[in-house]
Amino acid sequence: MAGAGVGNRLFNVYCNGTTLLRSFDIFKEAGGENRAVDKTFHGLQPNAQGKLILTLEPVKDHASVNAIEVIEESMSPSRKMACRFCSAIKEVHTANAACRALRSQNRE
């Protein structure tokens, strides 16, 4: 498969301009081919418009993500969020940073 192997697919992940992952090596993190990677980030702050702007920036080859889950961590006024990225190495060819923005939802 194209892009398989340590060092062949590297990308940065940002949320509202803050770096979450730098030169992330999805194959290395997974420990091999056909293995899923699950990354969770806590305490993310929505921007002034209530959005989490997620940016996947390719460093080498294409960025890859298969699923993104955003959940509210607290009901406090600061509205902290958690963001979970899931990816499967066997499907890296299917996604190229298609998700740019996810809107947070109030549970009132």
N, C-alpha and C positions, 0 to 999 in steps of 0.2 A: 504494500500500500504506500502511496506517496505520502511523505510527511511522517512516516512511522520511524521511531528511533529517538534516543536521547539527543537533544540539541537540534532536532529538525523542525520543531514547531514551538516557537517562543512568542509570548504576547504579554502585554501589560493590561491590567484591569483597573479602571478608575470609577469612583462614585462621586458625582458632583465635583470633579477635579481632584479629589483626594486619592492617592495611590493605594490600592488594595493589594495588588500583586505586581511585581516588576520582573520582567523576563521569565515569566512563568513557563516552565517546561512540563507540559501536560503528560507526556510519555514517561518522563522521569518520575513525576509525582505518582502516576498510576502504577509504576513498577513493571510495566510491560504492556503488550498489546491486548486489546479486548477486555480491559479492566476500567471500571468507572472511577471517577474522581468526584469527591463531594467536598466543597469548600463553603464554610459559613463565616459571615462577617457580622459582628454585633455592634450596636450603637451607631448605626448610620443615621445621619440627619437629613431629612428632606430639605430641598432648597426653598426659597421664599414662595414659590408657587405650589409647594407641597409635593414635589416630584423627586424621585431618585433618578438622576441621569447616569446611566451605566455606559461606560465607553470601553470597548475592547480594541486595543491598539496592537496591530501585528508588529513584531520585532523581526521574526523570521518565519516565512510561510504565512498562513492565515490563522487568525484567532478562531477559537472554537468553543461553542457552548451548546448544550442540548436542552437545558432547562434552567429557568431562574424562578425562584420562589421568594417572594417578599412578604414578610409578616411583621405586624406591629408588636413590639416588645413590651410596651407599656401604654397606658392611657394618659400619661402625664402630658402637660402642655408642650414639653420638648419633643414629643412624638418620635422616640427612637425606633429605628427599624432594624431588622435583621435581614440579610440577603444571603440566599443559598444558591450556589452555582453547582450544577451537576453536568458531567460530561462523560461520554463513553468513547474511548479511543477508537473503537471500531467504526464510529460514525463521525469522525472529525471532518470528513469531506462535506457534510451536510449543512454546516452553519458557518456563516461569515459575519459575525457582529451585526446581525439583523435587529437586535434589540437595542434601541437607543434610550428609551425612557419608559419608566413604569410609574404609574400614578398611584400614590398612596391613597388609601380609603379611610375615612373616618367611620368609626363604629359608634354612632350616637343613637 
